[in-house]
Amino acid sequence: MPDLIRLYIQQCIIGFILSAAFVVLLFAFNVMNLWHLVTHTEGGWLAAFLLFMFNGIVFSGVQFGIAIMRMKDDDDDDDDDRGMMIPRDAVPVRVAANRR
């Protein structure tokens, strides 16, 4: 399996674990009376599942973005921090201009 796919799957698993922990904490602390709403309504299990799934999608996307941003390529040795390559042997060139 390619390394990028393996990294993506790992970050998705971590994101959904974080989502499960987040939803459990929401229900445990009864934020906005969510525990009562989920347990006392007919479609409460669906709401809890969707809360878990949508938070899992968001958290796994953020987790993957963080993992990609933290990757560092070791052959980035440029002295310029602006991201532009500046030629080391710059030579001025004269250009003839038409004067009117």
C-alpha positions in Angstrom: 0.0 0.0 0.0 1.4 3.4 -0.9 2.6 5.5 2.0 0.2 8.4 1.4 -2.8 6.0 1.5 -1.5 4.5 4.7 -1.1 7.9 6.2 -4.6 8.9 5.2 -6.2 5.8 6.7 -4.2 6.3 10.0 -5.3 10.0 10.2 -8.9 9.0 9.5 -8.9 6.4 12.3 -7.4 9.0 14.7 -10.0 11.6 13.6 -12.9 9.2 14.2 -11.4 8.2 17.6 -11.3 11.9 18.5 -14.8 12.3 17.3 -16.0 9.4 19.5 -14.3 11.0 22.5 -15.8 14.4 21.7 -19.4 13.0 21.4 -19.0 11.0 24.6 -17.8 14.1 26.4 -20.8 16.1 25.0 -23.2 13.5 26.3 -21.3 13.0 29.6 -21.4 16.7 30.4 -24.9 17.0 29.0 -24.1 20.1 26.9 -27.2 21.8 25.8 -29.2 18.9 27.3 -28.1 16.6 24.4 -28.2 13.5 26.5 -31.9 14.0 27.4 -32.7 14.8 23.7 -30.9 11.7 22.4 -32.4 9.3 25.0 -35.9 10.6 25.1 -36.7 11.1 21.4 -37.6 8.5 18.8 -34.7 9.3 16.4 -32.1 10.1 19.1 -29.8 7.3 18.1 -29.7 8.6 14.5 -28.8 12.1 15.8 -26.0 10.7 17.9 -24.7 8.6 15.0 -24.8 11.6 12.6 -23.1 13.8 15.3 -20.3 11.2 15.5 -20.0 10.8 11.7 -19.9 14.5 10.8 -17.5 15.3 13.6 -15.4 12.3 12.5 -15.2 13.7 8.9 -14.2 17.1 10.2 -11.7 15.8 12.7 -10.1 13.3 10.3 -9.7 16.0 7.6 -8.1 18.4 10.1 -5.9 15.6 11.4 -4.8 14.7 7.9 -4.1 18.4 7.1 -2.0 18.7 10.2 0.0 15.6 9.3 0.7 16.9 5.7 1.7 20.3 7.0 4.1 18.8 9.5 5.9 16.8 6.8 9.3 18.3 6.1 11.4 17.7 3.0 15.1 17.6 4.0 16.4 18.9 0.7 14.9 22.4 1.2 18.2 24.1 2.0 17.5 27.4 0.3 18.7 30.5 2.2 15.7 32.4 0.9 12.7 32.1 3.3 10.3 33.7 0.9 9.9 30.6 -1.3 11.5 32.2 -4.4 14.8 31.1 -6.0 17.2 34.0 -6.3 20.0 33.4 -8.8 23.4 33.7 -7.1 25.2 35.1 -10.2 22.9 38.0 -11.1 24.4 40.1 -13.9 22.8 43.4 -14.9 21.7 43.6 -18.5 21.4 46.8 -20.5 18.2 47.2 -22.6 17.9 49.7 -25.3 14.7 51.8 -25.1 13.1 53.9 -27.8 12.8 57.6 -26.7 10.3 59.8 -28.3 
